[in-house]
Amino acid sequence: MKRKVSLKDIAKEAGVSIATVSYVLSKQDKSGVSQQMSEKIRKIARELNYTPNLIAKSLQSGKSQTIGLIVADISNPFFAQIARIVEDEAKQNGYTVIFGSSDEKASKSKDLIKFLMNRQVDGFIITPTESSEEQIELMLRQNVPFVLIDRFFPSIDTNFVVIDNYQAAFEATKRLLVNGKTRIGMIAYATTLQHMKERVRGYKDALNEAGIEESLLFEVDFSMASDGVTSAINNMVKANPPVDAIFFSTNTLGVIGLKHITGLNLKVPDKVAVILFDQSDVFDFFYCPLTHVRQPLAELAKMAVNVLIQQISDSNRKPSKIKLGAELVIGKSCQ
């Protein structure tokens, strides 16, 4: 097997010391070596197909230039888009991203954090799962740089970048009320996570403000979402009187729900109005343009990367607690 080219090989070819080669290749224009010699060294490195020893470099600098990203469900288009934007933004800042998906399981999240720590990542961007508070608190005690994205724990003093879920849900529900809907159902995940609780709170407060005391909230288990959504919709349409609108709290619940609504031959918005949280390419194929809450994914992901990089550079900085607004995109499904 061919031996890997070393700094010593380049130094011998260029007639300079190993230290000089190291300065030129690591510090580039700030090496202090003449431009002519720097260009000569870089030319020799290219000709010899030199590749740096990243492990040695990370040991020397104390930085691996990698970020660990743990999302809740990479199969969800929402998290897939966040992952792509995080990767692009990190690359522009000189970082490589290592991905992981917790599948909404605290045990898997814990294993991923341990694995990525062993890989010496410089910091984490995490979508926390339910019951993962202990993991987050441990990272704080260990002074590990991280930022929570999409969700956070109010009782833990951390970096986070999220949207104003309460206001987004309040405005979505209010839109249905303004359009004359009074029997508004909501389908959400049964969870203690703050983002979902805030969406439910926004829905309920909008109803209360309109003088509607009865909420038609159905909460479904993540692991049995399909059965839960189907059962919830069946109960809603069989109620007396039946619902005249449904608010789906996530895109995945919306996809399941729209499929079942179509199967029941319920026309949107004639028989039932619909509003959804988030977007999905699948929605483009639905016969009725859908009203939905659009989250600022690019801003959300880019800001998370920037907050993390600042934390890596200054471990003593105060936590950044960022809450972004969302946009209600009006279609024809809530008329």
FIKOL-254543 format. One record per residue (C-alpha): residue number from 1; x, y, z. Coordinates in nm, 2 decimals. Example, Ala and Ser with C-alpha at 12.3 -4.5 7.8 and 13.67 -1.06 7.14 Angstrom:
2
(1; (1.23; -0.45; 0.78)),
(2; (1.37; -0.11; 0.71)),
END
This chain:
335
(1; (0.00; 0.00; 0.00)),
(2; (0.13; 0.34; -0.10)),
(3; (0.26; 0.55; 0.20)),
(4; (0.06; 0.86; 0.28)),
(5; (0.24; 1.19; 0.20)),
(6; (0.36; 1.38; 0.51)),
(7; (0.47; 1.73; 0.59)),
(8; (0.82; 1.59; 0.60)),
(9; (0.80; 1.49; 0.24)),
(10; (0.68; 1.84; 0.13)),
(11; (0.95; 2.00; 0.34)),
(12; (1.22; 1.79; 0.18)),
(13; (1.10; 1.87; -0.17)),
(14; (1.07; 2.24; -0.10)),
(15; (1.40; 2.26; 0.09)),
(16; (1.25; 2.41; 0.40)),
(17; (1.17; 2.30; 0.76)),
(18; (0.86; 2.10; 0.85)),
(19; (0.75; 2.39; 1.07)),
(20; (0.75; 2.62; 0.77)),
(21; (0.54; 2.38; 0.57)),
(22; (0.30; 2.35; 0.87)),
(23; (0.27; 2.73; 0.90)),
(24; (0.19; 2.78; 0.53)),
(25; (-0.07; 2.50; 0.51)),
(26; (-0.24; 2.57; 0.84)),
(27; (-0.23; 2.95; 0.85)),
(28; (-0.25; 3.02; 0.47)),
(29; (-0.18; 3.40; 0.41)),
(30; (-0.12; 3.46; 0.78)),
(31; (0.18; 3.23; 0.80)),
(32; (0.45; 3.50; 0.78)),
(33; (0.63; 3.31; 0.51)),
(34; (0.71; 3.49; 0.18)),
(35; (0.44; 3.47; -0.09)),
(36; (0.69; 3.31; -0.33)),
(37; (0.78; 3.03; -0.09)),
(38; (0.42; 2.98; 0.02)),
(39; (0.31; 2.93; -0.34)),
(40; (0.59; 2.68; -0.39)),
(41; (0.50; 2.48; -0.09)),
(42; (0.13; 2.47; -0.18)),
(43; (0.21; 2.37; -0.53)),
(44; (0.43; 2.08; -0.41)),
(45; (0.15; 1.98; -0.17)),
(46; (-0.10; 1.96; -0.46)),
(47; (0.14; 1.77; -0.68)),
(48; (0.20; 1.51; -0.41)),
(49; (-0.17; 1.49; -0.33)),
(50; (-0.12; 1.58; 0.03)),
(51; (-0.42; 1.55; 0.26)),
(52; (-0.40; 1.69; 0.62)),
(53; (-0.42; 1.46; 0.92)),
(54; (-0.75; 1.59; 1.06)),
(55; (-0.72; 1.39; 1.38)),
(56; (-0.37; 1.53; 1.46)),
(57; (-0.50; 1.88; 1.36)),
(58; (-0.80; 1.85; 1.60)),
(59; (-0.57; 1.74; 1.88)),
(60; (-0.34; 2.03; 1.82)),
(61; (-0.62; 2.29; 1.80)),
(62; (-0.87; 2.13; 2.04)),
(63; (-1.13; 2.16; 1.77)),
(64; (-1.27; 1.90; 1.53)),
(65; (-1.46; 2.15; 1.32)),
(66; (-1.76; 1.92; 1.34)),
(67; (-2.11; 1.98; 1.47)),
(68; (-2.35; 1.71; 1.59)),
(69; (-2.71; 1.76; 1.47)),
(70; (-2.99; 1.55; 1.63)),
(71; (-3.34; 1.59; 1.49)),
(72; (-3.66; 1.43; 1.61)),
(73; (-3.75; 1.25; 1.28)),
(74; (-3.53; 1.28; 0.97)),
(75; (-3.81; 1.13; 0.76)),
(76; (-4.03; 1.43; 0.84)),
(77; (-3.98; 1.69; 0.56)),
(78; (-3.97; 1.97; 0.82)),
(79; (-3.66; 1.82; 0.99)),
(80; (-3.50; 1.71; 0.66)),
(81; (-3.51; 2.07; 0.54)),
(82; (-3.37; 2.20; 0.87)),
(83; (-3.09; 1.94; 0.84)),
(84; (-3.00; 2.06; 0.49)),
(85; (-2.99; 2.42; 0.58)),
(86; (-2.79; 2.35; 0.89)),
(87; (-2.54; 2.16; 0.68)),
(88; (-2.50; 2.44; 0.43)),
(89; (-2.47; 2.71; 0.69)),
(90; (-2.22; 2.51; 0.89)),
(91; (-2.01; 2.45; 0.58)),
(92; (-1.99; 2.82; 0.51)),
(93; (-1.85; 2.86; 0.86)),
(94; (-1.59; 2.58; 0.82)),
(95; (-1.78; 2.31; 1.00)),
(96; (-1.89; 1.96; 0.89)),
(97; (-2.22; 1.82; 1.03)),
(98; (-2.28; 1.47; 1.16)),
(99; (-2.65; 1.38; 1.16)),
(100; (-2.86; 1.16; 1.38)),
(101; (-3.24; 1.10; 1.43)),
(102; (-3.38; 1.03; 1.77)),
(103; (-3.72; 0.91; 1.63)),
(104; (-3.88; 1.09; 1.93)),
(105; (-3.71; 0.85; 2.17)),
(106; (-3.52; 0.98; 2.47)),
(107; (-3.31; 0.66; 2.49)),
(108; (-3.20; 0.70; 2.13)),
(109; (-3.12; 1.07; 2.18)),
(110; (-2.90; 0.98; 2.48)),
(111; (-2.71; 0.72; 2.27)),
(112; (-2.66; 0.97; 1.99)),
(113; (-2.53; 1.24; 2.23)),
(114; (-2.28; 0.99; 2.38)),
(115; (-2.17; 0.87; 2.03)),
(116; (-2.12; 1.22; 1.90)),
(117; (-1.93; 1.33; 2.21)),
(118; (-1.70; 1.03; 2.16)),
(119; (-1.64; 1.17; 1.81)),
(120; (-1.53; 1.49; 1.96)),
(121; (-1.78; 1.72; 1.80)),
(122; (-1.73; 2.08; 1.89)),
(123; (-2.10; 2.14; 1.97)),
(124; (-2.46; 2.02; 1.92)),
(125; (-2.78; 2.14; 1.76)),
(126; (-3.06; 1.93; 1.91)),
(127; (-3.44; 1.89; 1.87)),
(128; (-3.50; 1.76; 2.22)),
(129; (-3.74; 1.46; 2.28)),
(130; (-3.99; 1.42; 2.55)),
(131; (-3.83; 1.32; 2.89)),
(132; (-3.48; 1.42; 2.77)),
(133; (-3.44; 1.70; 3.03)),
(134; (-3.18; 1.50; 3.22)),
(135; (-2.96; 1.47; 2.91)),
(136; (-2.98; 1.85; 2.85)),
(137; (-2.90; 1.93; 3.21)),
(138; (-2.60; 1.69; 3.20)),
(139; (-2.46; 1.87; 2.89)),
(140; (-2.50; 2.20; 3.07)),
(141; (-2.30; 2.07; 3.37)),
(142; (-2.03; 1.94; 3.14)),
(143; (-2.01; 2.28; 2.97)),
(144; (-2.08; 2.13; 2.63)),
(145; (-2.18; 2.39; 2.37)),
(146; (-2.53; 2.33; 2.23)),
(147; (-2.84; 2.50; 2.11)),
(148; (-3.20; 2.36; 2.11)),
(149; (-3.40; 2.40; 1.79)),
(150; (-3.77; 2.39; 1.73)),
(151; (-3.83; 2.30; 2.10)),
(152; (-3.70; 2.39; 2.44)),
(153; (-3.75; 2.33; 2.81)),
(154; (-3.87; 2.65; 3.00)),
(155; (-3.72; 2.52; 3.32)),
(156; (-3.37; 2.48; 3.18)),
(157; (-3.15; 2.79; 3.11)),
(158; (-3.02; 2.70; 2.76)),
(159; (-2.97; 2.84; 2.41)),
(160; (-3.27; 2.79; 2.19)),
(161; (-3.41; 2.90; 1.86)),
(162; (-3.79; 2.83; 1.82)),
(163; (-4.10; 3.00; 1.67)),
(164; (-4.38; 3.16; 1.87)),
(165; (-4.60; 2.85; 1.86)),
(166; (-4.87; 3.01; 2.08)),
(167; (-4.92; 3.31; 1.85)),
(168; (-4.91; 3.10; 1.54)),
(169; (-5.18; 2.86; 1.67)),
(170; (-5.39; 3.15; 1.80)),
(171; (-5.39; 3.33; 1.47)),
(172; (-5.47; 3.01; 1.27)),
(173; (-5.77; 2.93; 1.49)),
(174; (-5.88; 3.29; 1.48)),
(175; (-5.88; 3.28; 1.10)),
(176; (-6.13; 2.99; 1.11)),
(177; (-6.34; 3.19; 1.36)),
(178; (-6.34; 3.49; 1.13)),
(179; (-6.46; 3.27; 0.85)),
(180; (-6.76; 3.18; 1.05)),
(181; (-6.65; 2.84; 1.19)),
(182; (-6.77; 2.76; 1.54)),
(183; (-6.71; 2.38; 1.57)),
(184; (-6.33; 2.38; 1.54)),
(185; (-6.15; 2.06; 1.62)),
(186; (-5.78; 2.02; 1.68)),
(187; (-5.56; 1.71; 1.64)),
(188; (-5.23; 1.73; 1.83)),
(189; (-4.97; 1.49; 1.97)),
(190; (-5.01; 1.38; 2.33)),
(191; (-4.69; 1.51; 2.48)),
(192; (-4.55; 1.73; 2.75)),
(193; (-4.32; 1.91; 2.50)),
(194; (-4.35; 2.28; 2.52)),
(195; (-4.40; 2.36; 2.15)),
(196; (-4.71; 2.13; 2.13)),
(197; (-4.85; 2.26; 2.46)),
(198; (-4.82; 2.61; 2.32)),
(199; (-5.00; 2.53; 2.00)),
(200; (-5.28; 2.38; 2.20)),
(201; (-5.29; 2.68; 2.44)),
(202; (-5.31; 2.92; 2.14)),
(203; (-5.60; 2.72; 1.99)),
(204; (-5.79; 2.71; 2.32)),
(205; (-5.73; 3.08; 2.40)),
(206; (-5.86; 3.18; 2.05)),
(207; (-6.18; 2.98; 2.12)),
(208; (-6.22; 3.14; 2.46)),
(209; (-6.18; 3.49; 2.33)),
(210; (-6.46; 3.42; 2.08)),
(211; (-6.68; 3.29; 2.37)),
(212; (-6.66; 2.93; 2.28)),
(213; (-6.60; 2.73; 2.59)),
(214; (-6.60; 2.38; 2.44)),
(215; (-6.27; 2.27; 2.27)),
(216; (-6.28; 1.97; 2.05)),
(217; (-5.92; 1.87; 2.11)),
(218; (-5.80; 1.52; 2.03)),
(219; (-5.45; 1.42; 2.13)),
(220; (-5.28; 1.12; 1.97)),
(221; (-4.98; 0.91; 2.05)),
(222; (-4.68; 0.95; 1.83)),
(223; (-4.62; 0.58; 1.79)),
(224; (-4.99; 0.52; 1.69)),
(225; (-5.05; 0.85; 1.49)),
(226; (-5.24; 0.69; 1.20)),
(227; (-5.49; 0.51; 1.42)),
(228; (-5.52; 0.81; 1.65)),
(229; (-5.59; 1.06; 1.37)),
(230; (-5.84; 0.83; 1.20)),
(231; (-6.03; 0.77; 1.53)),
(232; (-6.03; 1.15; 1.61)),
(233; (-6.17; 1.25; 1.27)),
(234; (-6.44; 0.98; 1.29)),
(235; (-6.54; 1.12; 1.63)),
(236; (-6.54; 1.47; 1.51)),
(237; (-6.76; 1.41; 1.20)),
(238; (-7.01; 1.19; 1.40)),
(239; (-7.05; 1.45; 1.68)),
(240; (-7.38; 1.63; 1.71)),
(241; (-7.33; 1.88; 1.56)),
(242; (-7.02; 1.77; 1.36)),
(243; (-6.71; 1.98; 1.34)),
(244; (-6.70; 2.24; 1.06)),
(245; (-6.32; 2.28; 1.07)),
(246; (-6.01; 2.09; 1.18)),
(247; (-5.67; 2.23; 1.28)),
(248; (-5.38; 1.98; 1.24)),
(249; (-5.09; 2.07; 1.47)),
(250; (-4.82; 1.92; 1.25)),
(251; (-4.77; 1.83; 0.88)),
(252; (-4.74; 1.46; 0.95)),
(253; (-5.08; 1.46; 1.13)),
(254; (-5.22; 1.67; 0.84)),
(255; (-5.11; 1.42; 0.58)),
(256; (-5.28; 1.14; 0.77)),
(257; (-5.58; 1.35; 0.83)),
(258; (-5.63; 1.47; 0.47)),
(259; (-5.60; 1.11; 0.34)),
(260; (-5.88; 1.00; 0.58)),
(261; (-6.10; 1.30; 0.50)),
(262; (-6.07; 1.22; 0.13)),
(263; (-6.16; 0.86; 0.20)),
(264; (-6.48; 0.98; 0.39)),
(265; (-6.57; 1.19; 0.08)),
(266; (-6.57; 1.50; 0.29)),
(267; (-6.51; 1.80; 0.06)),
(268; (-6.26; 2.06; 0.17)),
(269; (-6.37; 2.33; 0.25)),
(270; (-6.74; 2.27; 0.17)),
(271; (-6.79; 2.01; 0.44)),
(272; (-6.49; 2.07; 0.66)),
(273; (-6.24; 2.36; 0.66)),
(274; (-5.87; 2.27; 0.72)),
(275; (-5.57; 2.45; 0.86)),
(276; (-5.23; 2.28; 0.91)),
(277; (-4.90; 2.36; 1.08)),
(278; (-4.60; 2.34; 0.86)),
(279; (-4.56; 2.25; 0.49)),
(280; (-4.52; 1.93; 0.29)),
(281; (-4.46; 1.86; -0.08)),
(282; (-4.75; 1.62; -0.05)),
(283; (-4.98; 1.91; 0.01)),
(284; (-4.92; 2.04; -0.35)),
(285; (-5.11; 1.74; -0.48)),
(286; (-5.42; 1.81; -0.28)),
(287; (-5.71; 1.94; -0.49)),
(288; (-5.77; 2.24; -0.26)),
(289; (-5.48; 2.49; -0.18)),
(290; (-5.42; 2.45; 0.19)),
(291; (-5.40; 2.72; 0.45)),
(292; (-5.10; 2.65; 0.67)),
(293; (-4.86; 2.80; 0.92)),
(294; (-4.52; 2.85; 0.74)),
(295; (-4.23; 2.84; 0.98)),
(296; (-3.91; 3.04; 0.88)),
(297; (-3.70; 2.73; 0.84)),
(298; (-3.40; 2.91; 0.68)),
(299; (-3.38; 3.17; 0.95)),
(300; (-3.45; 2.91; 1.22)),
(301; (-3.16; 2.68; 1.11)),
(302; (-2.91; 2.95; 1.02)),
(303; (-2.96; 3.12; 1.35)),
(304; (-2.91; 2.79; 1.54)),
(305; (-2.58; 2.74; 1.37)),
(306; (-2.47; 3.10; 1.44)),
(307; (-2.57; 3.08; 1.80)),
(308; (-2.38; 2.75; 1.84)),
(309; (-2.06; 2.89; 1.68)),
(310; (-2.07; 3.19; 1.91)),
(311; (-2.11; 2.95; 2.21)),
(312; (-1.81; 2.74; 2.09)),
(313; (-1.60; 3.06; 2.07)),
(314; (-1.71; 3.19; 2.41)),
(315; (-1.83; 2.93; 2.66)),
(316; (-1.91; 3.21; 2.91)),
(317; (-2.16; 3.40; 2.70)),
(318; (-2.52; 3.42; 2.83)),
(319; (-2.77; 3.18; 2.66)),
(320; (-2.95; 3.31; 2.35)),
(321; (-3.33; 3.27; 2.37)),
(322; (-3.47; 3.34; 2.03)),
(323; (-3.83; 3.32; 1.94)),
(324; (-3.93; 3.38; 1.57)),
(325; (-4.26; 3.47; 1.42)),
(326; (-4.44; 3.24; 1.17)),
(327; (-4.66; 3.33; 0.87)),
(328; (-5.01; 3.21; 0.81)),
(329; (-5.03; 3.13; 0.44)),
(330; (-5.39; 3.16; 0.32)),
(331; (-5.53; 2.90; 0.08)),
(332; (-5.88; 2.80; 0.01)),
(333; (-5.91; 2.52; 0.26)),
(334; (-6.04; 2.74; 0.55)),
(335; (-6.32; 2.93; 0.37)),
END
